[in-house]
Every structure is written in structure tokens, then in C-alpha cells.
Amino acid sequence: MSEHESQGADRPVFSVEPWCVREPELRLDRLAQTESVFSLSNGHVGMRGNLDEGEPHGLPGTYLNSFYEQRPLPHAETAYGYPEMGQTVINVTNGKVIRLLVDDEPLDVRYGRLHHHERILDMRAGTLTRHVEWTSPADRRIKVTSVRMVSLTQRAVAAICYEVEPVDEAVRVVAQSELVANEALPGGGKDPRASAILSSPLVGEEHVANGTKVLLLHRTRQSGLRMAAGMSHDIEGPESMAIDTESSKDVGRLTVATRLEPGQRLRIVKYISYGWSSGGRAPRCTTRWSGRWRARGRPAGRACWTSSASTSTTSGRARTSRSTATPRSSRRSGSGCSTSCRRAPARSAA
């Protein structure tokens, strides 16, 4: 239960600051609204401001410009001018999810004790930053910092920097970075637009896991559109990290397991890329996806927030895929994920 839950619901959800929108505490009763406010988009890729762990959520959503599915529009009587088909923008493969287990207890803000939760939308930097301090039901306290962005220079690329560290004692953590297709969406109740919500609109065609990279390829059932979603990772942490990658038709997952002592940190930089086309064959769509990763050299350090990733993917058909990567150690100090809102310059009086 949150320490702030007992405080009145009349408090403002956001603080007023120049160039940024700050949510100083989590309000589960306003979760759907804050997900809309904290959305990130560049006109081609749009991501709702869902929590990193995926749950709880008001409405999960990741959307691609002009990627839709067709649905029939039945009429009691046919007549000239009555449309026979409608189009619905669909929720595509979700690449935002990074789940965390702390000594086998999943991070869930509804359980344990939530000491601090803050989200900041920096409208100058184009980033969504989240700070969490949480104690698990097993009394293990951790800090989590994440920064999310959608590139304004590479239209199909997004990135997430995710850091976790113990507060007062050693903990064993397992982080799971995922691609999830055909997510279950909440019903619309009495909203007549709820009939436009399509269940499982994507049909899996291909999935590949290779090292720290995963690729999922899907198509729509009626509109004939195809899309590929891929993720790649840079991982820094203790020497004892164990890294495993797997994929299936609708889920791709990279798992990192390690033990963190006080003062140590696990840092995952997740690069997400999408490719989509109308009526293209599967190899063409995957080639577009991998080409976006080859377009630029791998960014270094903090430059990852202004450049796209450059790891290439292995394309090909596979019914099941699984890969284990070699862990890398980290000598990095300080938090590369943390960011703060920059104040607008003061204006002189006329």
C-alpha cells in the first residue's frame, strides 16, 4: 500500500513548472489519464505512458502511423453509400515492458510499500523520467530509475534506460525486457466505440532471438499490413550476471539475473525499433527493420539518447528461438538515467 494513499484525493495530480509536467506521487485512480499525458510520439511511433513493468495500467498502447486493421460494418439493410468496412488503429507489439523481480517478488506498486514515485515529462529533452523507491513484501528495499524516449531523428526508433540498485542490503534481482504482441485490452463498458476494439489482431509469422536481440514479425488478418518489432540491449552490472534470450510467436524476452550489493547497480539500455509496410513480403519488412539498426554507429555513453542503435539482426524463419549472451561487467559510477527538468530562461519585464 502506498504511503501517500491516505492523503486526500483533492490534491492536484501535476505540479506547475516551466517546460515539464511532474507527477510527484502515483495516483492509481488517475492512471488512465496520466498515461495519456505522459505519452511520447514523433508522428510515426506513439507510446502511451504506461509503467515500465506493464501493470497496473489503464490502457496499454503502442501505435504506428497508418497501421490499422479492417473490420466489417454490418447494416440491417444495404443501401448505396453505406460503408461495408471500417478501419481501426490497433495496439501493436509493446516494447516498453521491463519487469523486475526482487528476491522472487515482482515489482508491483499495488503491493509492498511505495516510499517514493515520481514521473517527469521533460518537453525540451523529449524524455519521460521515472523515479521509484519501493520495499517488497519480503522487506527488500530498492531504487529504480528509468528514462524513456522516442527518437525525433529516426522515426521508428525508441529507447529506454533502466537502472536498479539496492538501498540498504544485498538483493537478487531478475530483470525481464520484453516484446509483447496481442495484449489483452480492457473493455469499453457502455462506450459504443468498444465494438471497434479487436482482440488478437496480429498473426505471428516469424520470431528470432540472437544474443541480446529479439525480432517479432506479424501481419494483420484483413488489411494485409505487416510489421516487425525488434529490441537490442546494452547491459552493465556485476560480473556474475546471467543473460538469457528467448522468443515465441507473441513474446520476445531477454532475462538478466544477478545479485546486487549495496553500491552496485544494474543498468539496461533497451533500443526498440519498428518497421511496417503495406502488403510487403516478410523478408522486405524485416530488411527495413534491420536497416534502421545498421544506419548509424553504436552510440556511446549518454549520446544514446540522441542517436539510434546500430546492432543488426539475424532474419530467418524459426519456430522456437533461444540464446544465451555473455555477461559484461561495469565500472560505471553515478546514474546515467537520471534527468531533471530544465528551467525556462527568465524574461525581463517590458
N, C-alpha and C positions, 0 to 999 in steps of 0.2 A: 504494500500500500504506500502510496506517495506521501511524503511528509507535508506536501502542500495541499493534499486533498481536503483537509479540514478547513482550509481557508475559503472564504466566500467566493461564490461563482460570479459575483458582481465585479470582480477585478478585471481590468482591461486585459485582453489576450496579448496585445502587442504594445511595446513601448515606442514612443515617438522619437526618432533620431534621423538626422540627415543621411541620405543615401543608403540606409539599411533598414530592414524590418527585423526586429528582435522579438523572439518569444521567450521571456525569462523563465517560464515554467510550463510543463506539459499539461495541457487540458484535454483529457480524453473525450469530454463532451463536445469539444470543438475540433476533433481530429480531422473530419472530412473537410471542414473549411480551411484549416491550416495547411492541409495537403495541397489545396488549390493555390493558396497564397505562396507557398514555398515551391511551386513548380518551376522547372528550368526548361528552356526551349531556345532553339535557334532558328525556328521556322521550318526545319526539316525533321528534327527529332524533338519530342516533348516528353518530359518525365514528371509525373506528379511527385509531390514532396512526401512520399511515404517514408516511414522509419527504415533504417538500414536493415534491421532484422526481419522486415516484412510484416510483422504482426505486433500489436494490433494495427488495423488500418480502417479507414473509412471507405475508400475505393482505390484499389491498386490500378495503376495506369501507366503505360508506356506507348506512345503513338508515333507513327511515321506519316509524314505528309503524303497524301494521295494513296495511302494503303488502306483498303476497305474490303468489305465483303458484301455480296448481294443477298437480298432476302426477298421472298415473294410478298406481294401486297394483294391479298385476295379481296374481291368485291362480291357483294350479293348479286349484282347484275353487272355485266360487262357493257361498256359504252365507249364511244370514241373519246380519246383523251385521258382515259383512266390509266394511270401507270400500273404496270404489271410487276415491276421490280423496284425495290428501294435499296439504298446504299447505306451501310453502317461502318463508321470508322471503328476499327477493332483494337483491342488491347493486345499488342504484340509481345514478343519474348521479353521478359523482365530481366534486365541485367543489374538492377540496383541492389539485389539481395546479398547481404553478408551476415550470416547467422553466427552467433558466438555462444559457446558453452564454457562455463567456468566451473571446474571440478564437476562436470557432468550436469550442471544446472544451466538451462538455456537462459540467455539474457531476454527478459520479458519485463517491461516496465510495469505490468499489472501485478507482478509478484515480487517478493523480496522488499527491499527498501530503496526508494529512489531519492537520493540525497540532493541531487542537482541535475537539472535537464534544461538545456538552453539551445535554441536554434537561431541562426543569424543568416539572413539573406542579404548579401553584400551586392548591391546593384551596380557598383562600379567595377568590382572584380568579376561579377557574374558567378559567384560561388554560394553554396549553401553549406554552412558550417554547423556542426552539432557537437555539443559537449555533454557528456553523461558521467555521473558518478553514482554507482549502484552497488548495493550489497545483496548478494544472492540469499535464498532461503537457508543455505548452509553456512551463512555468515562469512562469505568471502567478498571483500570489497575491491572494486576495480574502477579505473577511469577509461573512458572510451572517447576518442576524438575522431571525427570524420569530416572530410571536405568533399563535396560533390560539385561537378561542373559539367556543362555541355559546351563543346567547343564552338566558338564563333568563326573559326577559320577553316576547320574541317567539318563539314556539315553532318557527317554520320558518326562522329566520334564523341564519346563522353568518358569521364574518368572519375574515380573515387579514391581518395587517400584515407585509409582506415588504420587507426592506431589503438592499441590496448595495452595497459600497464597495471600491475597490482599496486595497491595503496600501502598496505602495512605488512603483508606476509605473502609467501610464495603461493602461486596458484598454477594449476594446469589448465591451459586454455586450448580450445579447438575452434578454429575459425573456418567457416564454410562459405566460400564465394560461389554464387550460383547464377545460372541462366535458367529461367522457368517460363515455359510456354503453356498456354491454355489455363491460366489461373482461374480459379473459381471467383466469380464476381457476385456481390450481394444483390439481392432482388430489389426492384424499384418500388415495391408496395403497390399503392394505387396510382402511381405515376404512369400515364398511358405510354410514355416513351420506353417503359421497361420491356415492351414487346420487341424492341429493336436490339436488346442485348442478346448476343449469340453465345451459346455455350460451346466450348472447344472448336473455335472457328479455324484453327490451324491444323494441317495434316503434316506430320513429320515425314521427311524424305531422306534425311541424312544427318548423321551426328559423328563428330570426330573429337577425340581427346588426345593431345600430344604435348607432353611436358607440362607447362603451366598454361597451355592454351586449350580452349574448347570452342567448337563450332557447331551450331544447330541450324539446319536448313528446313524451312517449312513452306507450304503453299496454302492458299485459300481454296475452299471446296468449290465455290461458284464463280468468283470473279477472275480466277486464273492468275492471280498475283503470287509472286514468290519473294521470300525474304530470307536472308541469312543473318544470324546474330552470333557474334564471337566475342570472347574475352581473353585477355592475356594479363599476366601479373608480374610485378616486381615485388619480391618478398625479402624482408630484412628481419632478423631476430637472432636468438641464441643458436649456438652450434648444433644443439640437439633437436632441431626441427625435423619433423617428418611431414612430407608433402605427397599427396596422392591426388590424381585427377581421374574422373570417370564421366561418362556421358551415356544418356539413353535418349529415347525419341523426344521427350518433352523436358528433360532436365539435364543440365551440364553442371558439374560440381568440382571445385578444387577445395581440398581439405588440408589445413595446416594445423598440426598438433605440436605443442611444445610446453615446457614448464618455464614460467617466468618468476624470477626472483625479484624482490624489491629493487627498483632502479633499472630493471630491464624492460624492454619494450618490443612488442611485435608490431611490425609495420607492413601493411599490404597496400600496394598501389595497383588498382584494378583499372584496366583500359577496356572499354566496351566500344564495339563498332557494329554498324548495321549496313546491310546492302539490300536493296529491293528493286524489283523490276516488274514490268507488266508483260506476262506471257513468256518471259525468258526461260531458257532451259536451266536446269540445275547447275551445270558447270559454269555457265555465264554469270549466274548470281553469286556463286562462291568466288569466282575470279574477281568480281567487283569488290567483294568484301576484303579479300586478301590484298588487293591492290591498294586499298586505303592504308593498310598497315605498312606496306613497303614504300609508301610515298615519301616518308621522311625518316631521318635517322632517329635512333632511340634518344629521347630526351634525358637529360641528366639533372639530378637534384630537383630543385624547386621549379625548374623550367618545364617539368611535366605538366604544369597547369596551363601552359600556353602553347604546347606543341602536341601533336598526335603521336601515338605509339608506332613502333616500326617492326613489330615481330610478325613474321609471315606465318601463314597457317598451312597445314597439310590438308588438301582436299581429296576426297575419295569416298567411296561407299563403305560403310561399316555397320554391322548390326549392333555390335557392342564395342565399346572402346574404354580402355583404362590405361592410365600411365602413371608412373611414379617419377617425380623430379628430384634432383639432387639439391638438398638444402644449402643455403648460403648464409654465412654469418654476417653480423652487422656491427660496425664500430661507430655507428652514428649516435650523436648526442643531441638532446633537445627535441622539440616537436616540430616536424616539418608540416604537420597537418593543421596546426592552429593558425587562425587568422582572425583579424579584428576589423571592424568597420572603420573606414577612413572618414574623418570628418570633412564636411564641405568647407571650402575656404570662406573666411569671414568676408562679408561685403561691407564696404564703407557706406555710411549714411549719405544720402543725396544732399 
